[in-house]
């Protein structure tokens, strides 16, 4: 099984079983692991190995969750985060963002991406903290089209991770 990026961990889903792990608890813990791998917080890998979840009806399949947690414990223990693929500004521009009736304001996102692309190409001083704290206005269906929120957030996660790897 390939290693998971923080963005993939945040969007991970599992099959459901008649009796399984509480999805809310699992999802919350996965967010913590994603933040740890992204360098936002420290997490003891033994905590990943020993975590327990409540069992509920129509919960996540325990075998699937345990398998992913086993891999994530190894990643946390060894600090393994797969590459983001954002080596240059061209790589950033190649990530096409889906448009939607409501979402993040396209002009704001496009301006930010232009700055980030220049930064990846060595022309700027953007930091991972700046990326993490970036906020965009949202649009309504009546005023114009926006970019899909989840797609932009995933791109920001990857950009933040890349800048952390570069020591910024």
BELPE-V166409 format. One line per field, one symbol per residue. burial: b if it has 9 or more other C-alpha atoms within 8 Angstrom, else e. A space follows every 10 residues. Layout:
# BELPE-V166409
burial = ???
This chain:
# BELPE-V166409
burial = eebbbbbebb eeeeebbebb bbeebbbeeb bebbbbbbbe eeeebeebbe eeeebbebbb beebbeeebb bbbbbbeeeb beebebebbe bbbeeeeeeb bbbbbbebbe eebebbbbbb eeeeebbbee bbeeeeebbb eeebbbbbee bbebbbbbbb bbbbeeee
